[in-house]
Amino acid sequence: MINTFKELEEIIKYKFNSREILKQSLTHKSFDEVLNNEKLEFLGDRVLGLIISKNLLKKYPNEKEGIIDKKYANLVNKKICAEIAKKIDLKRFMYLGSSYKKKDQKYEKISGDCLEALIGAIFIDGSLKNAEKFILNHWESSLKQSDFTFIDSKTKLQEYSLKKYKKLPTYTLLKTSGPHHKPIFKVTVKTPNSKKVTATGLSKKEAQQNAAKKLIEDLEL
């Protein structure tokens, strides 16, 4: 296992002082209900947000807050984390319970969560500077692409609905499920003369974005 840790450290270009915290960052709750990576994921998510926010403000000192927020949303999300986790083949190093090893469709989410936990572990084991170095190294191409102003799905659907019907899309929160510290939101969205589309997300905002994206695809906009 020491050799496995060493291989991962070479990939991420950071050598841990504590292999215990590295192991914890790679441990899913299905493997160990007590000593797992949930709290490190919580921390890593905040560290990632801080570093990306700082660098966006540095990169775009004259940009409006609303545009910065859109760029941020495109850089700090589960999809980007999952893509980076896949690039470094993180799932190969993860500790998973037998039930999860058989669920390939779950890997994208849990590997993205694990990447955030790894960021949290680097922050605790080293420093904010170490965490920033890791983040900027793996988010470099995404930060470069942030030169383009992305129009998110919710904004695009809103513009379409206002232009065609002079009304805003209607979002409805159906339910909230999951544990208190990590709820899952389920919402619907529709525009006048469209069907209702349902989607979920780890926040109300994310669920609305996912629902808007599905409706945009259904409307072929």
Backbone as a chain_set.jsonl record, in Angstrom:
{"seq": "MINTFKELEEIIKYKFNSREILKQSLTHKSFDEVLNNEKLEFLGDRVLGLIISKNLLKKYPNEKEGIIDKKYANLVNKKICAEIAKKIDLKRFMYLGSSYKKKDQKYEKISGDCLEALIGAIFIDGSLKNAEKFILNHWESSLKQSDFTFIDSKTKLQEYSLKKYKKLPTYTLLKTSGPHHKPIFKVTVKTPNSKKVTATGLSKKEAQQNAAKKLIEDLEL", "coords": {"N": [[0.825, -1.211, 0.0], [2.057, 1.164, 0.643], [3.599, 1.697, -1.609], [1.564, 2.246, -3.401], [0.503, 4.597, -2.369], [2.72, 6.209, -2.786], [2.809, 6.282, -5.547], [0.481, 7.731, -6.155], [1.142, 10.163, -4.942], [3.221, 10.97, -6.579], [1.818, 11.438, -8.912], [0.107, 13.579, -8.191], [1.935, 15.38, -7.424], [2.655, 16.033, -4.786], [3.971, 15.343, -1.64], [2.93, 13.646, 1.125], [3.117, 14.358, 4.608], [1.778, 12.973, 6.504], [0.637, 9.864, 6.087], [-1.643, 8.782, 7.017], [-3.686, 10.721, 6.93], [-3.84, 11.029, 4.219], [-4.768, 8.503, 3.472], [-7.262, 8.61, 4.737], [-8.526, 10.587, 3.237], [-9.026, 9.218, 0.946], [-10.856, 7.357, 1.581], [-14.014, 6.063, 1.36], [-17.298, 6.359, 2.829], [-18.641, 3.957, 2.66], [-16.745, 2.092, 3.033], [-15.595, 2.644, 5.511], [-17.426, 3.654, 8.124], [-16.85, 5.452, 10.119], [-14.146, 6.559, 10.106], [-13.754, 8.263, 7.56], [-13.841, 10.103, 4.407], [-15.631, 12.278, 4.458], [-15.678, 14.69, 6.052], [-13.296, 15.844, 5.289], [-13.848, 16.274, 2.641], [-15.826, 18.23, 2.873], [-14.248, 20.316, 3.903], [-12.338, 20.577, 1.827], [-13.922, 21.428, -0.317], [-14.507, 24.045, 0.46], [-11.935, 25.154, 0.535], [-11.189, 24.897, -2.14], [-13.117, 26.609, -3.297], [-12.313, 29.059, -2.189], [-9.709, 29.422, -3.258], [-10.169, 29.418, -6.06], [-11.926, 31.603, -6.237], [-10.26, 33.699, -5.36], [-8.294, 33.689, -7.404], [-9.825, 34.231, -9.668], [-10.686, 36.839, -9.144], [-8.247, 38.085, -9.216], [-7.487, 37.605, -11.846], [-9.498, 38.857, -13.293], [-9.811, 41.786, -12.61], [-11.426, 43.995, -13.198], [-13.898, 43.061, -13.792], [-17.465, 42.556, -13.572], [-19.301, 41.562, -10.62], [-21.373, 39.72, -11.053], [-20.648, 38.429, -13.435], [-18.232, 37.295, -12.656], [-19.225, 35.505, -10.806], [-20.611, 33.701, -12.452], [-18.484, 32.639, -13.915], [-17.157, 31.431, -11.815], [-19.032, 29.459, -11.036], [-18.821, 27.749, -13.179], [-16.357, 26.704, -12.785], [-16.132, 25.647, -10.243], [-17.582, 22.972, -9.456], [-19.287, 19.784, -9.275], [-19.01, 18.341, -11.63], [-16.638, 19.265, -12.916], [-14.798, 18.566, -10.922], [-15.083, 15.773, -10.974], [-14.158, 15.239, -13.553], [-11.449, 15.97, -13.351], [-10.651, 14.198, -11.383], [-10.906, 11.866, -12.823], [-8.925, 12.21, -14.74], [-6.6, 11.937, -13.236], [-6.915, 9.391, -12.498], [-8.15, 8.723, -10.053], [-9.981, 6.997, -8.804], [-8.79, 4.535, -8.76], [-7.243, 4.514, -6.517], [-8.916, 4.657, -4.409], [-10.678, 3.735, -1.377], [-13.24, 1.607, -1.183], [-16.453, 0.307, -0.209], [-17.717, -3.03, -0.704], [-20.244, -2.999, -1.9], [-20.314, -0.622, -3.327], [-18.324, -0.929, -5.18], [-19.414, -2.265, -7.263], [-21.045, -0.532, -8.531], [-20.82, 1.195, -11.107], [-21.884, 3.577, -12.125], [-21.883, 5.276, -10.017], [-19.348, 6.159, -9.635], [-18.501, 8.607, -10.772], [-19.58, 10.682, -9.178], [-18.625, 10.016, -6.538], [-15.89, 9.988, -6.948], [-15.389, 12.614, -7.624], [-16.114, 13.821, -5.216], [-14.132, 12.691, -3.653], [-11.865, 13.889, -4.706], [-12.173, 16.511, -3.778], [-11.907, 15.967, -1.075], [-9.266, 15.186, -1.044], [-8.014, 17.604, -1.615], [-8.673, 18.964, 0.742], [-7.199, 17.396, 2.518], [-4.561, 17.888, 1.682], [-4.396, 20.573, 2.347], [-4.599, 20.484, 5.196], [-2.462, 18.773, 5.848], [-0.297, 20.044, 4.683], [-0.273, 23.114, 3.665], [-2.143, 26.14, 2.932], [-0.943, 27.185, 0.715], [0.204, 24.916, -0.486], [-2.125, 23.559, -1.175], [-3.225, 25.39, -2.957], [-1.34, 25.319, -5.007], [-1.7, 22.726, -5.986], [-4.394, 22.895, -6.854], [-4.314, 24.994, -8.806], [-2.631, 23.835, -10.644], [-4.16, 21.692, -11.624], [-6.493, 22.895, -12.424], [-5.76, 24.6, -14.368], [-6.193, 24.65, -17.255], [-8.962, 24.984, -17.306], [-9.252, 27.45, -16.047], [-8.036, 29.077, -17.923], [-9.85, 28.842, -20.005], [-11.88, 30.263, -18.927], [-11.842, 32.78, -19.874], [-13.785, 33.124, -21.672], [-17.155, 34.165, -21.587], [-19.504, 32.34, -20.104], [-22.854, 31.38, -20.711], [-25.087, 30.369, -18.476], [-27.348, 27.558, -18.056], [-29.791, 28.185, -16.747], [-30.001, 30.955, -17.049], [-30.076, 31.107, -19.835], [-32.486, 29.763, -20.414], [-34.256, 31.46, -19.145], [-33.978, 33.83, -20.643], [-34.969, 32.942, -23.088], [-37.657, 32.302, -22.425], [-38.682, 34.774, -21.566], [-38.405, 36.28, -23.885], [-40.058, 34.925, -25.703], [-42.526, 34.441, -24.392], [-42.925, 36.455, -22.593], [-42.787, 35.89, -19.932], [-41.392, 34.491, -16.916], [-39.579, 31.369, -16.461], [-41.035, 28.694, -14.548], [-40.095, 27.456, -11.491], [-40.256, 24.72, -9.268], [-39.867, 23.441, -6.069], [-39.777, 20.13, -5.304], [-39.055, 18.152, -3.378], [-36.825, 17.542, -0.583], [-34.182, 15.438, 0.125], [-32.043, 12.886, 1.618], [-29.067, 12.984, 3.801], [-28.754, 15.412, 6.497], [-26.469, 17.035, 6.377], [-25.747, 16.827, 3.762], [-27.862, 17.365, 1.688], [-30.19, 16.404, -0.931], [-31.704, 18.007, -3.566], [-34.792, 18.175, -5.261], [-36.292, 19.352, -8.113], [-38.745, 20.904, -10.314], [-39.193, 22.342, -13.576], [-40.767, 24.578, -15.843], [-41.838, 26.207, -18.844], [-44.245, 28.482, -20.283], [-46.443, 26.553, -22.227], [-44.664, 24.404, -22.337], [-43.587, 21.092, -21.332], [-43.352, 19.776, -17.953], [-40.18, 19.458, -16.444], [-38.01, 17.412, -14.596], [-35.355, 17.46, -12.182], [-32.396, 16.806, -10.198], [-30.145, 17.975, -7.571], [-27.212, 18.92, -5.632], [-27.608, 21.231, -4.368], [-30.155, 23.757, -4.147], [-29.88, 25.609, -6.166], [-28.181, 24.259, -7.948], [-29.822, 22.123, -8.678], [-31.861, 23.486, -10.023], [-30.4, 24.521, -12.164], [-29.696, 22.13, -13.445], [-32.216, 21.175, -14.128], [-33.082, 23.202, -15.851], [-31.222, 22.872, -17.895], [-31.953, 20.344, -18.888], [-34.529, 20.924, -19.855], [-33.935, 22.795, -21.822], [-32.562, 21.176, -23.613], [-34.66, 19.48, -24.285], [-36.386, 21.241, -25.553], [-34.841, 21.82, -27.655], [-33.176, 24.091, -27.946]], "CA": [[0.0, 0.0, 0.0], [2.975, 2.31, 0.662], [3.958, 1.971, -3.002], [0.383, 2.838, -4.025], [0.486, 5.99, -1.915], [3.838, 6.891, -3.441], [2.416, 6.484, -6.953], [-0.48, 8.835, -6.181], [1.881, 11.382, -4.599], [3.964, 11.369, -7.783], [0.842, 11.953, -9.87], [-0.415, 14.874, -7.747], [3.118, 16.234, -7.15], [2.689, 16.456, -3.387], [4.331, 14.254, -0.742], [2.276, 13.818, 2.418], [3.835, 14.098, 5.856], [0.962, 11.978, 7.191], [-0.047, 8.944, 5.179], [-2.955, 8.493, 7.601], [-4.681, 11.666, 6.41], [-3.991, 10.706, 2.8], [-5.666, 7.34, 3.412], [-8.608, 9.043, 5.112], [-9.101, 11.344, 2.112], [-9.362, 8.256, -0.113], [-11.759, 6.358, 2.157], [-15.447, 6.346, 1.253], [-18.047, 5.916, 4.014], [-19.058, 2.566, 2.468], [-15.613, 1.278, 3.489], [-15.447, 2.903, 6.937], [-18.468, 4.618, 8.494], [-16.335, 6.404, 11.102], [-12.956, 7.264, 9.62], [-13.882, 8.382, 6.107], [-13.412, 11.4, 3.848], [-16.724, 13.259, 4.361], [-15.31, 15.986, 6.625], [-12.229, 16.398, 4.448], [-14.537, 16.755, 1.439], [-16.447, 19.484, 3.295], [-13.174, 21.309, 3.988], [-11.751, 20.754, 0.504], [-14.856, 22.214, -1.12], [-14.323, 25.449, 0.846], [-10.589, 25.565, 0.115], [-11.271, 25.043, -3.597], [-13.865, 27.831, -3.57], [-11.487, 30.211, -1.816], [-8.599, 29.574, -4.213], [-10.709, 29.796, -7.372], [-12.434, 32.977, -6.096], [-9.091, 34.578, -5.288], [-7.632, 33.772, -8.702], [-10.724, 34.888, -10.611], [-10.619, 38.275, -8.856], [-6.919, 38.523, -9.668], [-7.461, 37.507, -13.303], [-10.476, 39.78, -13.856], [-9.979, 42.84, -11.595], [-12.426, 44.994, -13.593], [-15.127, 42.374, -14.192], [-18.584, 42.681, -12.649], [-19.466, 40.432, -9.707], [-22.26, 38.733, -11.658], [-19.875, 37.657, -14.416], [-17.291, 36.497, -11.869], [-20.018, 34.429, -10.209], [-20.881, 32.718, -13.503], [-17.214, 31.959, -14.177], [-16.911, 30.599, -10.63], [-19.937, 28.311, -11.094], [-18.32, 26.85, -14.211], [-15.063, 26.168, -12.351], [-16.281, 24.931, -8.966], [-18.769, 22.13, -9.466], [-18.995, 18.349, -9.191], [-18.617, 17.827, -12.943], [-15.217, 19.569, -13.1], [-14.053, 17.734, -9.967], [-15.11, 14.401, -11.471], [-13.294, 15.183, -14.738], [-10.066, 16.014, -12.904], [-10.433, 12.928, -10.69], [-10.74, 10.848, -13.866], [-7.624, 12.428, -15.385], [-5.515, 11.395, -12.4], [-7.311, 8.008, -12.203], [-8.252, 8.704, -8.597], [-10.783, 5.879, -8.292], [-7.898, 3.385, -8.581], [-6.621, 4.591, -5.201], [-9.952, 4.843, -3.397], [-11.139, 2.632, -0.54], [-14.692, 1.541, -1.332], [-17.125, -0.899, 0.248], [-18.023, -3.968, -1.798], [-21.488, -2.618, -2.58], [-20.039, 0.494, -4.238], [-17.41, -1.365, -6.239], [-20.211, -2.82, -8.357], [-21.911, 0.522, -9.068], [-19.982, 2.052, -11.949], [-22.509, 4.881, -12.33], [-21.642, 6.086, -8.826], [-17.948, 6.561, -9.569], [-18.298, 10.01, -11.127], [-19.866, 11.524, -8.013], [-17.758, 9.758, -5.385], [-14.505, 10.357, -7.271], [-15.356, 14.075, -7.505], [-16.094, 14.095, -3.772], [-12.815, 12.276, -3.163], [-10.9, 14.911, -5.11], [-12.317, 17.607, -2.822], [-11.328, 15.485, 0.182], [-7.812, 15.206, -1.235], [-7.637, 19.015, -1.461], [-8.751, 19.226, 2.175], [-6.081, 16.696, 3.166], [-3.333, 18.62, 1.352], [-4.45, 21.8, 3.146], [-4.295, 20.157, 6.594], [-1.13, 18.165, 5.948], [0.718, 21.013, 4.268], [-0.657, 24.509, 3.878], [-3.005, 26.7, 1.896], [-0.088, 27.345, -0.456], [0.289, 23.6, -1.129], [-3.437, 23.284, -1.773], [-3.365, 26.286, -4.108], [-0.466, 24.808, -6.067], [-2.39, 21.561, -6.552], [-5.597, 23.355, -7.55], [-3.962, 25.743, -10.019], [-2.032, 22.884, -11.584], [-5.195, 20.865, -12.254], [-7.565, 23.755, -12.964], [-5.111, 25.568, -15.262], [-6.871, 24.767, -18.555], [-10.307, 25.512, -17.07], [-9.101, 28.886, -15.756], [-7.744, 29.738, -19.197], [-11.102, 28.875, -20.759], [-12.81, 31.196, -18.281], [-11.809, 34.037, -20.625], [-15.073, 33.205, -22.344], [-18.279, 34.342, -20.673], [-20.472, 31.283, -20.312], [-24.246, 31.651, -20.347], [-25.552, 29.147, -17.834], [-28.63, 27.045, -18.548], [-30.919, 28.896, -16.142], [-30.066, 32.268, -17.706], [-30.48, 30.882, -21.226], [-33.905, 29.433, -20.418], [-34.968, 32.677, -18.747], [-33.971, 34.74, -21.787], [-35.876, 32.363, -24.083], [-39.035, 32.404, -21.951], [-39.07, 36.191, -21.563], [-38.502, 36.745, -25.265], [-41.164, 34.29, -26.42], [-43.806, 34.469, -23.679], [-42.945, 37.593, -21.657], [-42.914, 35.323, -18.587], [-40.241, 33.731, -16.427], [-39.811, 29.941, -16.22], [-41.535, 28.403, -13.204], [-39.368, 26.399, -10.784], [-40.952, 24.239, -8.072], [-39.112, 22.475, -5.255], [-40.644, 18.985, -5.006], [-38.683, 17.587, -2.077], [-35.431, 17.502, -0.176], [-33.908, 14.137, 0.728], [-30.648, 12.669, 1.972], [-28.64, 13.426, 5.142], [-28.872, 16.851, 6.764], [-25.257, 17.752, 5.972], [-25.573, 16.744, 2.31], [-29.192, 17.105, 1.136], [-30.405, 16.349, -2.383], [-32.895, 18.793, -3.897], [-35.491, 17.748, -6.481], [-37.131, 20.455, -8.589], [-39.281, 20.866, -11.674], [-39.214, 23.629, -14.262], [-41.519, 24.613, -17.096], [-42.168, 27.505, -19.422], [-45.574, 28.378, -20.895], [-46.546, 25.621, -23.366], [-43.691, 23.302, -22.294], [-43.869, 20.102, -20.298], [-42.523, 19.909, -16.755], [-38.975, 18.635, -16.442], [-37.54, 17.214, -13.224], [-33.921, 17.193, -12.019], [-31.912, 16.895, -8.82], [-28.837, 18.607, -7.393], [-26.739, 18.973, -4.255], [-28.118, 22.496, -3.837], [-31.354, 24.168, -4.888], [-29.395, 26.283, -7.368], [-27.669, 23.245, -8.874], [-30.975, 21.377, -9.189], [-32.529, 24.354, -11.0], [-29.539, 24.557, -13.351], [-29.812, 20.829, -14.108], [-33.559, 21.111, -14.707], [-33.085, 24.131, -16.984], [-30.441, 22.245, -18.967], [-32.774, 19.267, -19.472], [-35.627, 21.516, -20.62], [-33.316, 23.393, -23.014], [-32.308, 20.064, -24.539], [-35.965, 18.979, -24.751], [-36.911, 22.259, -26.466], [-33.858, 21.913, -28.735], [-32.781, 25.494, -28.084]], "C": [[0.865, 1.27, 0.0], [3.355, 2.703, -0.755], [2.805, 2.634, -3.753], [0.277, 4.317, -3.648], [1.558, 6.796, -2.643], [3.499, 7.208, -4.888], [1.449, 7.665, -7.069], [0.224, 10.165, -5.891], [2.68, 11.896, -5.798], [3.026, 11.98, -8.818], [0.389, 13.364, -9.485], [0.692, 15.864, -7.388], [3.059, 16.852, -5.739], [2.974, 15.241, -2.52], [3.752, 14.54, 0.642], [3.232, 13.549, 3.576], [3.119, 13.004, 6.638], [0.227, 11.109, 6.179], [-1.448, 8.603, 5.704], [-4.026, 9.436, 7.044], [-4.882, 11.471, 4.909], [-4.962, 9.541, 2.654], [-7.094, 7.748, 3.738], [-9.29, 9.786, 3.96], [-9.568, 10.423, 0.987], [-10.414, 7.244, 0.324], [-13.219, 6.806, 2.108], [-16.176, 5.769, 2.474], [-18.544, 4.478, 3.885], [-17.979, 1.602, 2.936], [-15.421, 1.408, 4.995], [-16.431, 4.0, 7.333], [-17.972, 5.701, 9.44], [-15.188, 7.234, 10.548], [-12.983, 7.315, 8.094], [-13.596, 9.821, 5.675], [-14.49, 12.488, 3.813], [-16.333, 14.641, 4.903], [-14.201, 16.649, 5.821], [-12.814, 16.937, 3.143], [-15.175, 18.114, 1.717], [-15.414, 20.606, 3.32], [-12.604, 21.619, 2.606], [-12.608, 21.577, -0.431], [-14.685, 23.703, -0.833], [-12.96, 25.976, 0.417], [-10.573, 25.806, -1.396], [-11.985, 26.335, -3.965], [-13.063, 29.077, -3.286], [-10.404, 30.476, -2.857], [-9.096, 30.028, -5.582], [-11.237, 31.229, -7.328], [-11.282, 33.977, -6.13], [-8.466, 34.774, -6.663], [-8.515, 34.384, -9.786], [-10.699, 36.403, -10.41], [-9.293, 38.865, -9.327], [-6.865, 38.594, -11.194], [-8.383, 38.533, -13.966], [-10.765, 40.909, -12.865], [-11.083, 43.85, -11.919], [-13.773, 44.381, -13.979], [-16.216, 42.548, -13.134], [-18.753, 41.399, -11.835], [-20.318, 39.331, -10.331], [-21.546, 37.839, -12.657], [-18.875, 36.763, -13.703], [-18.011, 35.287, -11.277], [-20.306, 33.332, -11.221], [-19.614, 31.935, -13.839], [-16.893, 30.989, -13.041], [-17.753, 29.316, -10.696], [-19.484, 27.284, -12.124], [-16.999, 26.198, -13.83], [-15.158, 25.339, -11.077], [-17.61, 24.19, -8.978], [-18.353, 20.661, -9.519], [-18.519, 17.776, -10.527], [-17.126, 18.053, -13.198], [-14.369, 18.696, -12.185], [-13.973, 16.284, -10.451], [-14.191, 14.23, -12.689], [-11.82, 15.154, -14.339], [-9.705, 14.717, -12.183], [-10.178, 11.804, -11.704], [-9.372, 10.97, -14.534], [-6.471, 11.838, -14.569], [-5.838, 9.967, -11.934], [-7.476, 7.782, -10.701], [-8.998, 7.487, -8.06], [-9.926, 4.628, -8.062], [-7.295, 3.338, -7.182], [-7.639, 4.652, -4.056], [-10.279, 3.56, -2.637], [-12.664, 2.645, -0.565], [-15.237, 0.245, -0.763], [-17.513, -1.759, -0.938], [-19.27, -3.583, -2.577], [-21.249, -1.516, -3.601], [-19.137, 0.075, -5.389], [-18.162, -1.878, -7.458], [-21.074, -1.772, -9.041], [-21.089, 1.528, -9.862], [-20.548, 3.45, -12.106], [-22.276, 5.819, -11.15], [-20.242, 6.696, -8.818], [-17.736, 8.043, -9.84], [-18.512, 10.92, -9.916], [-18.864, 11.289, -6.889], [-16.303, 10.079, -5.68], [-14.337, 11.871, -7.223], [-15.314, 14.51, -6.053], [-14.713, 13.786, -3.194], [-11.744, 13.299, -3.531], [-10.959, 16.102, -4.16], [-11.723, 17.223, -1.468], [-9.801, 15.509, 0.115], [-7.282, 16.634, -1.092], [-7.63, 19.394, 0.022], [-7.584, 18.599, 2.926], [-4.754, 17.416, 2.907], [-3.262, 19.908, 2.176], [-4.051, 21.531, 4.598], [-2.863, 19.652, 6.75], [-0.022, 19.159, 5.627], [0.325, 22.425, 4.63], [-1.617, 24.935, 2.787], [-2.216, 26.855, 0.593], [0.049, 26.034, -1.218], [-1.015, 23.262, -1.845], [-3.64, 24.135, -3.021], [-2.521, 25.797, -5.282], [-1.116, 23.625, -6.765], [-3.576, 22.004, -7.396], [-5.252, 24.065, -8.861], [-3.344, 24.848, -11.073], [-3.112, 22.121, -12.344], [-6.363, 21.66, -12.818], [-7.012, 24.748, -14.001], [-5.866, 25.753, -16.571], [-8.274, 25.355, -18.395], [-10.266, 27.008, -16.78], [-8.813, 29.667, -17.034], [-9.013, 29.878, -20.029], [-12.105, 29.849, -20.167], [-12.756, 32.577, -18.92], [-13.121, 34.243, -21.374], [-16.166, 33.361, -21.29], [-19.34, 33.301, -21.001], [-21.87, 31.767, -19.921], [-24.79, 30.359, -19.762], [-26.963, 28.803, -18.297], [-29.827, 27.814, -18.013], [-31.107, 30.266, -16.797], [-30.573, 32.129, -19.14], [-31.978, 30.59, -21.322], [-34.744, 30.661, -20.071], [-35.074, 33.648, -19.917], [-34.945, 34.264, -22.869], [-37.339, 32.588, -23.695], [-39.535, 33.852, -21.969], [-39.284, 36.71, -22.979], [-39.75, 36.2, -25.963], [-42.51, 34.479, -25.741], [-43.98, 35.663, -22.744], [-43.174, 37.127, -20.212], [-41.659, 34.534, -18.223], [-40.577, 32.243, -16.347], [-40.275, 29.733, -14.774], [-40.777, 27.219, -12.611], [-40.148, 26.017, -9.523], [-40.082, 23.214, -7.351], [-40.055, 21.345, -4.856], [-40.343, 18.387, -3.641], [-37.181, 17.702, -1.838], [-35.208, 16.18, 0.541], [-32.428, 14.021, 1.074], [-30.315, 13.175, 3.361], [-28.656, 14.941, 5.269], [-27.666, 17.63, 6.248], [-25.023, 17.706, 4.467], [-26.912, 16.421, 1.652], [-29.192, 17.061, -0.391], [-31.74, 17.037, -2.675], [-33.483, 18.296, -5.229], [-36.456, 18.846, -6.898], [-37.703, 20.157, -9.971], [-39.186, 22.27, -12.264], [-40.076, 23.502, -15.511], [-41.653, 26.058, -17.553], [-43.585, 27.381, -19.967], [-45.51, 27.48, -22.136], [-45.453, 24.553, -23.408], [-44.122, 22.297, -21.24], [-42.99, 20.38, -19.072], [-41.339, 18.955, -16.849], [-38.435, 18.578, -15.015], [-36.042, 16.917, -13.199], [-33.558, 17.336, -10.544], [-30.549, 17.575, -8.776], [-28.478, 18.646, -5.923], [-27.044, 20.311, -3.595], [-29.343, 22.84, -4.666], [-30.948, 24.81, -6.208], [-28.912, 25.278, -8.407], [-28.812, 22.451, -9.49], [-31.719, 22.184, -10.249], [-31.724, 24.436, -12.293], [-29.688, 23.251, -14.146], [-31.176, 20.681, -14.786], [-33.65, 22.0, -15.946], [-32.349, 23.525, -18.177], [-31.252, 21.157, -19.668], [-33.898, 19.824, -20.329], [-35.097, 22.167, -21.903], [-33.058, 22.319, -24.069], [-33.618, 19.534, -25.131], [-36.574, 19.94, -25.771], [-36.021, 22.46, -27.693], [-33.457, 23.356, -29.018], [-31.305, 25.601, -28.445]], "O": [[0.482, 2.301, -0.552], [3.429, 3.888, -1.078], [3.024, 3.474, -4.626], [-0.001, 5.171, -4.49], [1.32, 7.929, -3.061], [3.854, 8.27, -5.399], [1.579, 8.496, -7.968], [-0.07, 11.176, -6.528], [2.801, 13.103, -6.004], [3.393, 12.926, -9.516], [0.296, 14.243, -10.342], [0.429, 17.028, -7.088], [3.371, 18.026, -5.542], [2.3, 14.219, -2.643], [4.059, 15.565, 1.25], [4.049, 12.63, 3.524], [3.747, 12.212, 7.34], [-0.691, 11.568, 5.5], [-2.323, 8.192, 4.943], [-5.135, 9.007, 6.725], [-5.969, 11.72, 4.388], [-5.867, 9.579, 1.82], [-8.035, 7.286, 3.091], [-10.491, 9.629, 3.739], [-10.407, 10.806, 0.172], [-10.818, 6.382, -0.455], [-13.602, 7.796, 2.732], [-15.713, 4.801, 3.076], [-18.841, 3.841, 4.896], [-18.258, 0.434, 3.205], [-15.126, 0.429, 5.679], [-16.28, 5.149, 6.919], [-18.598, 6.754, 9.557], [-15.253, 8.463, 10.525], [-12.327, 6.52, 7.421], [-13.165, 10.649, 6.478], [-14.277, 13.529, 3.192], [-16.631, 15.655, 4.271], [-14.17, 17.872, 5.687], [-12.334, 17.935, 2.605], [-15.08, 19.033, 0.903], [-15.665, 21.705, 2.826], [-12.411, 22.783, 2.255], [-12.09, 22.338, -1.248], [-14.71, 24.527, -1.747], [-12.846, 27.122, -0.019], [-10.014, 26.795, -1.87], [-11.529, 27.075, -4.836], [-13.118, 30.045, -4.044], [-10.206, 31.613, -3.284], [-8.51, 30.922, -6.192], [-11.027, 31.993, -8.27], [-11.335, 34.976, -6.847], [-8.145, 35.899, -7.045], [-8.003, 34.991, -10.727], [-10.692, 37.163, -11.379], [-9.236, 40.008, -9.779], [-6.279, 39.514, -11.765], [-8.095, 39.02, -15.059], [-11.872, 40.977, -12.33], [-11.617, 44.492, -11.015], [-14.676, 45.084, -14.434], [-15.921, 42.671, -11.945], [-18.403, 40.307, -12.283], [-20.027, 38.147, -10.162], [-21.804, 36.637, -12.721], [-18.683, 35.609, -14.088], [-17.469, 34.182, -11.253], [-20.251, 32.15, -10.881], [-19.659, 30.719, -14.026], [-16.421, 29.876, -13.272], [-17.247, 28.223, -10.443], [-19.731, 26.089, -11.965], [-16.567, 25.245, -14.478], [-14.354, 24.433, -10.86], [-18.635, 24.726, -8.558], [-17.191, 20.348, -9.781], [-17.72, 16.839, -10.556], [-16.427, 17.143, -13.644], [-13.349, 18.15, -12.607], [-12.925, 15.646, -10.351], [-13.529, 13.202, -12.834], [-11.033, 14.404, -14.915], [-8.602, 14.196, -12.342], [-9.353, 10.919, -11.479], [-8.738, 9.965, -14.855], [-5.504, 11.313, -15.12], [-5.137, 9.404, -11.092], [-7.006, 6.786, -10.153], [-8.68, 6.997, -6.976], [-10.291, 3.763, -7.265], [-6.886, 2.279, -6.707], [-7.265, 4.693, -2.884], [-10.174, 2.456, -3.171], [-13.3, 3.561, -0.044], [-14.577, -0.793, -0.818], [-17.626, -1.261, -2.058], [-19.346, -3.816, -3.783], [-21.914, -1.479, -4.636], [-19.188, 0.673, -6.464], [-17.613, -1.921, -8.558], [-21.76, -2.073, -10.017], [-20.71, 2.581, -9.348], [-19.79, 4.415, -12.209], [-22.455, 7.03, -11.278], [-19.98, 7.643, -8.077], [-16.887, 8.673, -9.21], [-17.714, 11.822, -9.663], [-18.311, 12.243, -6.343], [-15.55, 10.41, -4.764], [-13.281, 12.369, -6.833], [-14.59, 15.436, -5.688], [-14.197, 14.525, -2.356], [-10.823, 13.545, -2.752], [-9.922, 16.645, -3.777], [-11.111, 18.052, -0.795], [-9.132, 15.817, 1.102], [-6.218, 16.845, -0.511], [-6.709, 20.056, 0.5], [-7.044, 19.196, 3.857], [-3.924, 17.538, 3.808], [-2.19, 20.288, 2.647], [-3.25, 22.274, 5.166], [-2.147, 20.053, 7.668], [1.055, 19.122, 6.223], [0.553, 22.883, 5.75], [-1.874, 24.192, 1.839], [-2.762, 26.677, -0.497], [0.015, 26.024, -2.449], [-1.013, 22.751, -2.965], [-4.166, 23.655, -4.026], [-2.96, 25.862, -6.431], [-1.089, 23.529, -7.992], [-3.746, 21.543, -8.524], [-5.834, 23.767, -9.904], [-3.517, 25.081, -12.27], [-3.006, 21.922, -13.554], [-7.142, 21.135, -13.613], [-7.735, 25.635, -14.454], [-6.152, 26.884, -16.964], [-8.726, 26.128, -19.239], [-11.144, 27.751, -17.218], [-9.293, 30.788, -17.203], [-9.229, 30.901, -20.678], [-13.075, 30.222, -20.827], [-13.536, 33.456, -18.554], [-13.519, 35.37, -21.67], [-16.098, 32.752, -20.223], [-19.993, 33.37, -22.042], [-22.04, 32.473, -18.927], [-24.937, 29.365, -20.473], [-27.674, 29.639, -18.854], [-30.778, 28.068, -18.752], [-32.234, 30.684, -17.065], [-31.389, 32.926, -19.603], [-32.658, 31.108, -22.208], [-35.816, 30.869, -20.64], [-36.136, 34.223, -20.156], [-35.649, 35.065, -23.485], [-38.155, 33.005, -24.517], [-40.678, 34.116, -22.343], [-40.213, 37.474, -23.244], [-40.414, 36.913, -26.715], [-43.525, 34.657, -26.414], [-45.052, 35.86, -22.171], [-43.688, 37.876, -19.382], [-40.965, 33.992, -19.084], [-41.744, 31.888, -16.181], [-39.936, 30.519, -13.889], [-40.81, 26.115, -13.156], [-40.639, 26.885, -8.801], [-39.619, 22.244, -7.951], [-41.031, 21.58, -4.143], [-41.248, 18.145, -2.843], [-36.392, 17.926, -2.756], [-35.952, 15.834, 1.458], [-31.656, 14.952, 0.847], [-31.177, 13.736, 4.037], [-28.581, 15.661, 4.273], [-27.809, 18.744, 5.744], [-24.197, 18.456, 3.945], [-27.087, 15.327, 1.114], [-28.307, 17.613, -1.045], [-32.771, 16.689, -2.099], [-32.755, 18.035, -6.187], [-37.336, 19.23, -6.128], [-37.217, 19.287, -10.694], [-39.109, 23.258, -11.534], [-40.11, 22.453, -16.153], [-41.589, 26.995, -16.757], [-44.084, 26.264, -20.101], [-44.629, 27.635, -22.982], [-45.321, 23.859, -24.416], [-44.924, 22.611, -20.36], [-42.011, 21.122, -19.152], [-41.473, 17.807, -17.274], [-38.41, 19.59, -14.314], [-35.521, 16.221, -14.07], [-34.308, 17.908, -9.753], [-29.884, 17.734, -9.8], [-29.332, 18.432, -5.063], [-26.774, 20.503, -2.41], [-29.549, 22.291, -5.748], [-31.583, 24.59, -7.239], [-29.192, 25.419, -9.597], [-28.785, 22.137, -10.68], [-32.156, 21.632, -11.259], [-32.291, 24.422, -13.385], [-29.793, 23.273, -15.372], [-31.276, 20.131, -15.883], [-34.221, 21.605, -16.963], [-32.789, 23.646, -19.32], [-31.24, 21.061, -20.895], [-34.2, 19.284, -21.393], [-35.742, 22.095, -22.949], [-33.303, 22.524, -25.258], [-33.686, 19.187, -26.311], [-37.203, 19.509, -26.737], [-36.384, 23.164, -28.635], [-33.404, 23.788, -30.169], [-30.787, 26.707, -28.604]]}, "num_chains": 1, "name": "protein.A"}
